[in-house]
Amino acid sequence: MTNHLDLTGPVPRGRILLEASAGTGKTYAAGHILHHGLLNGSTRRALILCPARIAEKWGDTLRREFHIRCWVAGSGNQLRRWLEGDTNGFDVMVSSYDKGRATHGGVPMIDYLEGAFARGALRELDLAVFDEVHNLIGVRANDGGAIIRRRMADLVSLLSRSRVGLTATPIWRGAEDVVELAE
């Protein structure tokens, strides 16, 4: 068994899109999926990506409601080190999409991480949860922050065997939004 992403063969990938009104328990549903995976051994490493304003709330919910030890990334470099395998004892990481805006060695973090992925230097994930995934569709070329968030989500999606998307707003422009979210 390898500790790094193996790109030599097909990787079975699962995906779930949970769409429900705000306040109906999407975070708890994802917490149950994570908790179950950790208990039955199908999940060893998991990353929750969410907007920065709710990262601490995610961490608190996982710890308080599910008794899951998790680390909330305080910087882009903490996320980078965790993705490279320095878990600091935590198999579950919560991070904002915006950590891709940080820098490492003078290079934008998202560029560094994409290069590390290409070199096989990032550890595979068993589960990635994307909260408020609707913010990742319809990204405009002139919105640099949204582009970085989308690139971060795309990278994490490639690293992960299973993905869960959470949204209260699955359709903005038309039915094709649901297809884009699922991809």
Secondary structure as GFF3:
##gff-version 3
##sequence-region A 1 183
A	DSSP	beta_strand	14	19	.	.	.	ID=ss1
A	DSSP	alpha_helix	26	40	.	.	.	ID=ss2
A	DSSP	beta_strand	46	50	.	.	.	ID=ss3
A	DSSP	three_ten_helix	52	54	.	.	.	ID=ss4
A	DSSP	alpha_helix	55	66	.	.	.	ID=ss5
A	DSSP	beta_strand	71	72	.	.	.	ID=ss6
A	DSSP	alpha_helix	76	84	.	.	.	ID=ss7
A	DSSP	beta_strand	92	96	.	.	.	ID=ss8
A	DSSP	three_ten_helix	97	101	.	.	.	ID=ss9
A	DSSP	beta_strand	103	104	.	.	.	ID=ss10
A	DSSP	beta_strand	107	108	.	.	.	ID=ss11
A	DSSP	alpha_helix	109	118	.	.	.	ID=ss12
A	DSSP	beta_strand	125	130	.	.	.	ID=ss13
A	DSSP	three_ten_helix	133	136	.	.	.	ID=ss14
A	DSSP	alpha_helix	144	159	.	.	.	ID=ss15
A	DSSP	beta_strand	160	167	.	.	.	ID=ss16
A	DSSP	alpha_helix	176	182	.	.	.	ID=ss17
###
